[in-house]
């Protein structure tokens, strides 16, 4: 399970980091290309970065889908639980489990419908073509405007992200049934920083 957790975090961090770099390079390129610098302007104009916006949109879509699953696992999704917390522990537990299972059912439904859409949008053709099967009456599927990637690859974020989110809902449900606790994210905590060291350093600065 730790491997899946690290893979999830690595994927999200890589996507947001790469998207940020691409956007930065594209903006700087567009800005500098507007200056009539001999030799440099022609060279910049010869570089085609029209694909940058499309790629970053795709990356943010994938990041959002997997980020949603990460949010379920870590408890960072916003939830209105004022009324539920006023109930007795037994009744509160029932509502919590109901909400988690409802989330699992919803994401499983979205994942299944998304998988069907991806299959009909070109994945069917890609799989049959790779296996050397008959492609008669099997549509190849559209491609993206700038990158000319098969759109089914882009839309695969829906089933993959939704099924992962469904798994996280079930994982949290099992954990809650065992311990009675839900994942809780401390917004004041920063991963990678030792709070004791920070407090000690602050005391030294005051003295």
Backbone as CSV, one residue per row, in Angstrom:
resi,resn,N_x,N_y,N_z,CA_x,CA_y,CA_z,C_x,C_y,C_z
1,UNK,0.821,-1.205,0.000,0.000,0.000,0.000,0.860,1.262,0.000
2,UNK,2.015,1.180,0.665,2.916,2.328,0.692,3.394,2.681,-0.711
3,UNK,3.599,1.635,-1.527,4.047,1.883,-2.908,3.009,2.695,-3.669
4,UNK,1.736,2.333,-3.503,0.661,3.064,-4.172,0.582,4.498,-3.671
5,UNK,0.763,4.678,-2.356,0.740,6.032,-1.788,1.848,6.889,-2.386
6,UNK,3.059,6.329,-2.441,4.198,7.086,-2.979,4.029,7.341,-4.474
7,UNK,3.493,6.366,-5.196,3.272,6.539,-6.634,2.260,7.650,-6.883
8,UNK,1.223,7.684,-6.074,0.194,8.715,-6.179,0.791,10.099,-5.929
9,UNK,1.568,10.217,-4.871,2.185,11.502,-4.533,3.209,11.915,-5.576
10,UNK,3.987,10.942,-6.061,5.007,11.240,-7.077,4.355,11.733,-8.353
11,UNK,3.264,11.092,-8.748,2.578,11.482,-9.978,2.016,12.891,-9.878
12,UNK,1.373,13.203,-8.755,0.790,14.539,-8.573,1.875,15.606,-8.569
13,UNK,2.948,15.354,-7.818,4.034,16.333,-7.723,4.711,16.540,-9.075
14,UNK,4.917,15.450,-9.814,5.562,15.552,-11.129,4.708,16.341,-12.108
15,UNK,3.406,16.066,-12.109,2.504,16.754,-13.031,2.435,18.247,-12.750
16,UNK,2.288,18.618,-11.484,2.169,20.043,-11.171,3.500,20.756,-11.376
17,UNK,4.612,20.075,-11.080,5.923,20.682,-11.294,6.216,20.883,-12.776
18,UNK,5.956,19.852,-13.579,6.209,19.941,-15.013,5.290,20.968,-15.673
19,UNK,4.020,21.001,-15.258,3.083,21.971,-15.831,3.520,23.395,-15.512
20,UNK,4.000,23.616,-14.306,4.468,24.949,-13.922,5.656,25.385,-14.769
21,UNK,6.590,24.470,-15.010,7.768,24.788,-15.824,7.357,25.093,-17.265
22,UNK,6.455,24.288,-17.811,6.015,24.491,-19.190,5.324,25.842,-19.347
23,UNK,4.446,26.185,-18.396,3.760,27.469,-18.458,4.766,28.615,-18.363
24,UNK,5.728,28.495,-17.468,6.748,29.540,-17.299,7.545,29.739,-18.590
25,UNK,7.992,28.632,-19.183,8.779,28.719,-20.420,7.943,29.330,-21.540
26,UNK,6.677,28.935,-21.653,5.820,29.451,-22.713,5.573,30.948,-22.560
27,UNK,5.366,31.397,-21.316,5.126,32.819,-21.072,6.378,33.636,-21.374
28,UNK,7.532,33.173,-20.909,8.792,33.878,-21.179,9.067,33.915,-22.683
29,UNK,8.814,32.794,-23.348,9.025,32.730,-24.804,8.141,33.747,-25.534
30,UNK,6.875,33.806,-25.149,5.951,34.747,-25.812,6.337,36.186,-25.522
31,UNK,6.807,36.446,-24.303,7.177,37.804,-23.905,8.434,38.263,-24.660
32,UNK,9.459,37.412,-24.688,10.717,37.794,-25.326,10.592,37.846,-26.839
33,UNK,9.689,37.031,-27.405,9.520,37.028,-28.858,8.932,38.337,-29.362
34,UNK,8.381,39.145,-28.452,7.821,40.431,-28.846,8.852,41.531,-28.983
35,UNK,10.088,41.259,-28.558,11.149,42.259,-28.670,11.934,42.049,-29.969
36,UNK,12.178,43.123,-30.662,12.895,43.055,-31.948,14.393,42.969,-31.711
37,UNK,14.822,41.851,-31.154,16.249,41.630,-30.921,16.809,40.888,-32.138
38,UNK,17.767,41.483,-32.844,18.296,40.860,-34.060,18.788,39.437,-33.801
39,UNK,18.356,38.519,-34.607,18.785,37.126,-34.485,18.000,36.359,-33.441
40,UNK,17.839,36.944,-32.269,17.163,36.262,-31.166,15.663,36.147,-31.434
41,UNK,15.062,37.240,-31.935,13.625,37.216,-32.180,13.263,36.174,-33.242
42,UNK,14.046,36.133,-34.318,13.771,35.145,-35.373,13.901,33.725,-34.831
43,UNK,14.900,33.526,-33.970,15.105,32.189,-33.397,13.936,31.808,-32.485
44,UNK,13.480,32.766,-31.680,12.358,32.495,-30.788,11.072,32.218,-31.558
45,UNK,10.852,32.989,-32.634,9.650,32.798,-33.435,9.664,31.463,-34.181
46,UNK,10.845,30.912,-34.380,10.943,29.621,-35.068,10.601,28.451,-34.134
47,UNK,10.556,28.728,-32.826,10.220,27.690,-31.844,8.703,27.635,-31.669
48,UNK,8.133,26.510,-31.928,6.682,26.356,-31.835,6.294,25.828,-30.452
49,UNK,5.638,26.671,-29.670,5.163,26.271,-28.348,3.632,26.346,-28.268
50,UNK,2.983,26.205,-29.422,1.526,26.272,-29.431,0.890,25.107,-28.675
51,UNK,1.664,24.042,-28.478,1.162,22.852,-27.785,1.195,23.011,-26.272
52,UNK,1.858,24.039,-25.758,2.088,24.159,-24.316,0.779,24.267,-23.528
53,UNK,-0.142,25.094,-24.015,-1.401,25.271,-23.298,-2.191,23.971,-23.243
54,UNK,-2.260,23.281,-24.373,-3.013,22.024,-24.404,-2.400,20.997,-23.464
55,UNK,-1.086,20.890,-23.462,-0.414,19.913,-22.608,-0.634,20.221,-21.135
56,UNK,-0.532,21.489,-20.757,-0.719,21.838,-19.351,-2.158,21.577,-18.899
57,UNK,-3.126,21.808,-19.787,-4.517,21.503,-19.446,-4.677,20.007,-19.179
58,UNK,-4.092,19.194,-20.056,-4.159,17.741,-19.871,-3.505,17.336,-18.555
59,UNK,-2.354,17.921,-18.255,-1.635,17.577,-17.032,-2.424,17.976,-15.787
60,UNK,-3.071,19.138,-15.842,-3.855,19.576,-14.690,-5.104,18.709,-14.505
61,UNK,-5.680,18.207,-15.595,-6.824,17.302,-15.487,-6.407,16.014,-14.779
62,UNK,-5.286,15.447,-15.194,-4.792,14.226,-14.549,-4.426,14.496,-13.089
63,UNK,-3.801,15.641,-12.849,-3.417,15.980,-11.485,-4.647,16.130,-10.597
64,UNK,-5.713,16.743,-11.132,-6.927,16.945,-10.347,-7.599,15.623,-9.999
65,UNK,-7.645,14.696,-10.967,-8.291,13.415,-10.709,-7.544,12.610,-9.653
66,UNK,-6.232,12.553,-9.760,-5.452,11.807,-8.771,-5.326,12.591,-7.471
67,UNK,-5.368,13.914,-7.567,-5.352,14.736,-6.360,-6.600,14.540,-5.539
68,UNK,-7.739,14.294,-6.206,-8.988,14.034,-5.486,-8.884,12.747,-4.679
69,UNK,-8.266,11.734,-5.263,-8.069,10.474,-4.540,-7.122,10.675,-3.360
70,UNK,-6.082,11.472,-3.575,-5.154,11.793,-2.489,-5.877,12.530,-1.365
71,UNK,-6.820,13.393,-1.743,-7.584,14.136,-0.743,-8.440,13.233,0.124
72,UNK,-9.024,12.196,-0.473,-9.815,11.237,0.310,-8.922,10.507,1.302
73,UNK,-7.743,10.104,0.843,-6.833,9.340,1.710,-6.328,10.160,2.886
74,UNK,-6.072,11.443,2.653,-5.469,12.271,3.692,-6.471,13.113,4.458
75,UNK,-7.733,13.121,4.017,-8.760,13.866,4.736,-8.730,15.359,4.522
76,UNK,-8.307,15.818,3.342,-8.222,17.270,3.098,-9.431,17.809,2.354
77,UNK,-10.367,16.936,1.969,-11.578,17.430,1.314,-12.461,18.164,2.324
78,UNK,-13.097,19.217,1.848,-13.978,19.998,2.700,-15.258,19.201,2.952
79,UNK,-15.676,19.157,4.194,-16.911,18.459,4.546,-17.674,19.232,5.608
80,UNK,-18.992,19.297,5.473,-19.837,19.969,6.460,-20.378,18.891,7.412
81,UNK,-19.801,18.811,8.596,-20.161,17.748,9.539,-20.650,18.296,10.879
82,UNK,-21.142,19.537,10.874,-21.586,20.160,12.124,-22.732,19.367,12.742
83,UNK,-23.733,19.021,11.938,-24.889,18.290,12.455,-24.522,16.859,12.826
84,UNK,-23.703,16.219,11.993,-23.330,14.828,12.258,-22.557,14.712,13.560
85,UNK,-21.721,15.682,13.843,-20.922,15.633,15.077,-21.777,15.840,16.332
86,UNK,-23.003,16.323,16.164,-23.901,16.500,17.306,-24.634,15.210,17.664
87,UNK,-24.550,14.200,16.798,-25.233,12.939,17.042,-24.458,12.081,18.020
88,UNK,-25.103,11.047,18.502,-24.424,10.089,19.375,-23.366,9.353,18.562
89,UNK,-22.321,8.847,19.199,-21.248,8.158,18.464,-21.759,7.043,17.556
90,UNK,-22.779,6.305,18.014,-23.303,5.203,17.215,-23.972,5.718,15.945
91,UNK,-24.846,6.718,16.093,-25.531,7.270,14.928,-24.574,8.023,14.012
92,UNK,-23.619,8.714,14.615,-22.619,9.419,13.806,-21.853,8.424,12.946
93,UNK,-21.473,7.300,13.528,-20.740,6.287,12.777,-21.526,5.775,11.581
94,UNK,-22.840,5.608,11.760,-23.681,5.130,10.663,-23.702,6.130,9.511
95,UNK,-23.827,7.407,9.850,-23.864,8.430,8.805,-22.512,8.544,8.095
96,UNK,-21.440,8.420,8.855,-20.103,8.497,8.256,-19.887,7.350,7.286
97,UNK,-20.241,6.145,7.709,-20.084,4.978,6.836,-20.969,5.113,5.599
98,UNK,-22.198,5.597,5.800,-23.099,5.800,4.662,-22.491,6.791,3.673
99,UNK,-21.945,7.885,4.170,-21.346,8.887,3.294,-20.143,8.341,2.536
100,UNK,-19.312,7.568,3.223,-18.131,7.001,2.572,-18.515,5.985,1.498
101,UNK,-19.489,5.136,1.811,-19.931,4.144,0.827,-20.641,4.809,-0.350
102,UNK,-21.368,5.905,-0.072,-22.005,6.650,-1.159,-20.940,7.247,-2.078
103,UNK,-19.874,7.742,-1.488,-18.768,8.266,-2.290,-18.121,7.177,-3.123
104,UNK,-17.959,5.983,-2.533,-17.376,4.858,-3.271,-18.276,4.447,-4.430
105,UNK,-19.589,4.401,-4.181,-20.531,4.031,-5.241,-20.526,5.056,-6.365
106,UNK,-20.516,6.328,-6.003,-20.530,7.388,-7.013,-19.278,7.342,-7.877
107,UNK,-18.111,7.240,-7.250,-16.853,7.234,-8.011,-16.712,5.958,-8.834
108,UNK,-17.242,4.841,-8.326,-17.214,3.609,-9.113,-18.093,3.747,-10.355
109,UNK,-19.237,4.402,-10.192,-20.131,4.633,-11.333,-19.472,5.535,-12.370
110,UNK,-18.860,6.627,-11.897,-18.166,7.543,-12.813,-17.009,6.826,-13.513
111,UNK,-16.281,6.006,-12.765,-15.166,5.265,-13.350,-15.624,4.292,-14.418
112,UNK,-16.730,3.604,-14.158,-17.250,2.634,-15.124,-17.745,3.318,-16.383
113,UNK,-18.512,4.400,-16.224,-18.987,5.155,-17.384,-17.813,5.769,-18.145
114,UNK,-16.814,6.230,-17.397,-15.630,6.797,-18.036,-14.853,5.752,-18.807
115,UNK,-14.734,4.550,-18.251,-14.028,3.468,-18.944,-14.746,3.087,-20.228
116,UNK,-16.077,3.068,-20.177,-16.867,2.762,-21.372,-16.659,3.834,-22.438
117,UNK,-16.639,5.091,-22.000,-16.430,6.191,-22.942,-15.047,6.107,-23.571
118,UNK,-14.029,5.836,-22.762,-12.656,5.731,-23.262,-12.541,4.582,-24.268
119,UNK,-13.190,3.466,-23.953,-13.143,2.308,-24.848,-13.749,2.637,-26.208
120,UNK,-14.871,3.324,-26.192,-15.553,3.652,-27.441,-14.910,4.828,-28.162
121,UNK,-14.046,5.573,-27.474,-13.457,6.789,-28.039,-12.110,6.548,-28.713
122,UNK,-11.698,5.272,-28.789,-10.431,4.985,-29.465,-9.603,3.905,-28.816
123,UNK,-9.839,3.614,-27.532,-9.075,2.562,-26.867,-9.385,1.207,-27.496
124,UNK,-10.642,1.018,-27.906,-11.050,-0.203,-28.595,-10.174,-0.437,-29.823
125,UNK,-10.008,0.607,-30.617,-9.195,0.520,-31.832,-7.729,0.243,-31.484
126,UNK,-7.209,0.950,-30.485,-5.802,0.795,-30.120,-5.500,-0.621,-29.643
127,UNK,-6.384,-1.194,-28.819,-6.170,-2.549,-28.296,-6.260,-3.573,-29.422
128,UNK,-7.291,-3.466,-30.269,-7.453,-4.416,-31.368,-6.306,-4.306,-32.363
129,UNK,-5.839,-3.079,-32.606,-4.727,-2.869,-33.526,-3.443,-3.474,-32.973
130,UNK,-3.214,-3.311,-31.656,-2.019,-3.875,-31.032,-2.033,-5.403,-31.050
131,UNK,-3.227,-5.989,-30.956,-3.351,-7.450,-30.948,-3.499,-8.037,-32.344
132,UNK,-3.531,-7.175,-33.351,-3.666,-7.645,-34.717,-5.032,-8.209,-35.050
133,UNK,-6.070,-7.726,-34.374,-7.430,-8.205,-34.597,-8.115,-7.400,-35.690
134,UNK,-9.261,-7.879,-36.095,-10.016,-7.231,-37.171,-10.516,-5.862,-36.717
135,UNK,-10.220,-4.840,-37.523,-10.594,-3.467,-37.182,-11.809,-2.975,-37.967
136,UNK,-12.508,-3.870,-38.623,-13.686,-3.485,-39.382,-14.756,-2.909,-38.458
137,UNK,-15.267,-1.758,-38.828,-16.316,-1.069,-38.069,-15.856,-0.632,-36.670
138,UNK,-14.535,-0.576,-36.453,-14.002,-0.091,-35.177,-13.442,1.311,-35.404
139,UNK,-14.056,2.348,-34.854,-13.573,3.726,-35.085,-12.215,3.960,-34.427
140,UNK,-11.357,4.682,-35.152,-10.015,4.965,-34.624,-10.059,5.973,-33.492
141,UNK,-11.025,6.852,-33.523,-11.144,7.855,-32.465,-10.417,9.144,-32.820
142,UNK,-10.860,10.264,-32.240,-10.255,11.573,-32.547,-8.916,11.770,-31.851
143,UNK,-8.242,12.838,-32.260,-6.975,13.228,-31.639,-7.078,14.664,-31.142
144,UNK,-6.163,15.054,-30.269,-6.167,16.414,-29.748,-5.684,17.379,-30.829
145,UNK,-6.125,18.639,-30.799,-5.807,19.589,-31.888,-4.327,19.877,-32.074
146,UNK,-3.602,20.137,-30.994,-2.207,20.577,-31.117,-1.212,19.424,-31.035
147,UNK,-1.332,18.607,-30.026,-0.395,17.499,-29.840,-0.714,16.312,-30.735
148,UNK,-1.958,16.249,-31.198,-2.427,15.148,-32.030,-2.273,13.805,-31.327
149,UNK,-2.544,13.816,-30.026,-2.581,12.586,-29.242,-3.989,11.997,-29.334
150,UNK,-4.117,10.675,-29.270,-5.460,10.092,-29.196,-6.173,10.593,-27.941
151,UNK,-7.378,11.077,-28.124,-8.086,11.665,-26.979,-8.416,10.637,-25.906
152,UNK,-8.470,9.342,-26.281,-8.793,8.340,-25.264,-7.707,8.260,-24.191
153,UNK,-6.482,8.597,-24.575,-5.399,8.608,-23.582,-5.636,9.721,-22.569
154,UNK,-6.055,10.874,-23.056,-6.338,12.006,-22.168,-7.508,11.682,-21.252
155,UNK,-8.576,11.130,-21.823,-9.786,10.832,-21.048,-9.605,9.652,-20.092
156,UNK,-8.510,8.921,-20.235,-8.251,7.792,-19.327,-8.081,8.251,-17.885
157,UNK,-7.849,9.541,-17.705,-7.748,10.077,-16.345,-9.048,9.867,-15.579
158,UNK,-10.164,9.839,-16.291,-11.468,9.689,-15.617,-11.612,8.322,-14.974
159,UNK,-11.476,7.206,-15.733,-11.600,5.910,-15.058,-10.490,5.633,-14.056
160,UNK,-9.249,5.952,-14.399,-8.145,5.677,-13.484,-8.300,6.465,-12.179
161,UNK,-8.541,7.770,-12.311,-8.681,8.604,-11.124,-9.911,8.264,-10.313
162,UNK,-11.020,7.953,-10.973,-12.266,7.640,-10.267,-12.170,6.308,-9.538
163,UNK,-11.585,5.307,-10.190,-11.435,4.011,-9.531,-10.479,4.098,-8.342
164,UNK,-9.433,4.903,-8.482,-8.524,5.092,-7.361,-9.232,5.803,-6.217
165,UNK,-10.058,6.776,-6.552,-10.820,7.485,-5.531,-11.809,6.538,-4.850
166,UNK,-12.435,5.657,-5.621,-13.340,4.651,-5.055,-12.583,3.756,-4.079
167,UNK,-11.391,3.324,-4.480,-10.568,2.495,-3.595,-10.232,3.227,-2.307
168,UNK,-9.938,4.518,-2.409,-9.601,5.305,-1.215,-10.813,5.436,-0.293
169,UNK,-12.002,5.605,-0.869,-13.210,5.660,-0.037,-13.394,4.351,0.736
170,UNK,-13.204,3.236,0.056,-13.341,1.937,0.717,-12.245,1.743,1.760
171,UNK,-11.051,2.219,1.459,-9.934,2.124,2.403,-10.220,2.915,3.670
172,UNK,-10.744,4.130,3.502,-11.079,4.956,4.660,-12.234,4.332,5.442
173,UNK,-13.192,3.731,4.728,-14.323,3.076,5.395,-13.846,1.941,6.296
174,UNK,-12.966,1.100,5.773,-12.421,-0.012,6.562,-11.660,0.521,7.770
175,UNK,-10.867,1.564,7.558,-10.126,2.159,8.667,-11.041,2.736,9.736
176,UNK,-12.133,3.356,9.303,-13.075,3.935,10.262,-13.791,2.840,11.051
177,UNK,-14.167,1.749,10.386,-14.832,0.645,11.084,-13.913,-0.013,12.101
178,UNK,-12.613,0.007,11.829,-11.654,-0.620,12.738,-11.298,0.282,13.920
179,UNK,-11.112,1.556,13.640,-10.590,2.465,14.672,-11.570,3.536,15.106
180,UNK,-12.594,3.804,14.280,-13.517,4.890,14.596,-12.955,6.255,14.273
181,UNK,-11.828,6.294,13.581,-11.180,7.557,13.245,-11.186,7.776,11.737
182,UNK,-11.306,9.040,11.340,-11.216,9.430,9.946,-9.890,10.132,9.690
183,UNK,-9.367,10.066,8.466,-8.143,10.801,8.162,-8.340,12.281,8.441
184,UNK,-7.358,12.887,9.067,-7.452,14.313,9.395,-6.172,14.996,8.980
185,UNK,-6.330,16.076,8.233,-5.171,16.822,7.759,-5.005,18.093,8.577
186,UNK,-3.832,18.259,9.146,-3.514,19.463,9.906,-2.980,20.517,8.936
187,UNK,-3.782,21.540,8.662,-3.396,22.564,7.687,-2.235,23.428,8.183
188,UNK,-1.943,23.345,9.468,-0.819,24.104,9.991,0.494,23.359,9.920
189,UNK,0.425,22.088,9.501,1.638,21.276,9.428,2.172,21.231,8.005
190,UNK,3.477,21.326,7.877,4.136,21.242,6.579,4.982,19.983,6.558
191,UNK,4.680,19.084,5.613,5.440,17.849,5.505,6.906,18.149,5.231
192,UNK,7.771,17.386,5.897,9.208,17.546,5.703,9.856,18.477,6.705
193,UNK,9.044,19.172,7.502,9.598,20.069,8.511,9.395,19.478,9.896
194,UNK,10.443,19.473,10.685,10.365,18.982,12.052,9.902,20.132,12.941
195,UNK,8.701,19.993,13.504,8.128,21.083,14.295,8.950,21.358,15.549
196,UNK,9.522,20.320,16.140,10.347,20.514,17.339,11.583,21.357,17.020
197,UNK,12.179,21.105,15.855,13.358,21.885,15.461,12.986,23.336,15.206
198,UNK,11.803,23.568,14.633,11.361,24.937,14.359,11.143,25.691,15.662
199,UNK,10.513,25.035,16.632,10.275,25.668,17.928,11.591,25.986,18.620
200,UNK,12.533,25.035,18.558,13.837,25.257,19.185,14.577,26.414,18.527
201,UNK,14.496,26.481,17.197,15.168,27.571,16.475,14.540,28.908,16.813
202,UNK,13.209,28.923,16.970,12.530,30.180,17.309,12.943,30.657,18.699
203,UNK,13.097,29.723,19.646,13.525,30.092,21.003,14.929,30.661,20.995
204,UNK,15.803,30.073,20.158,17.174,30.568,20.093,17.222,31.987,19.509
205,UNK,16.350,32.269,18.560,16.332,33.592,17.960,15.852,34.652,18.950
206,UNK,14.974,34.253,19.864,14.460,35.206,20.861,15.494,35.515,21.928
207,UNK,16.358,34.543,22.212,17.361,34.747,23.278,18.604,35.448,22.744
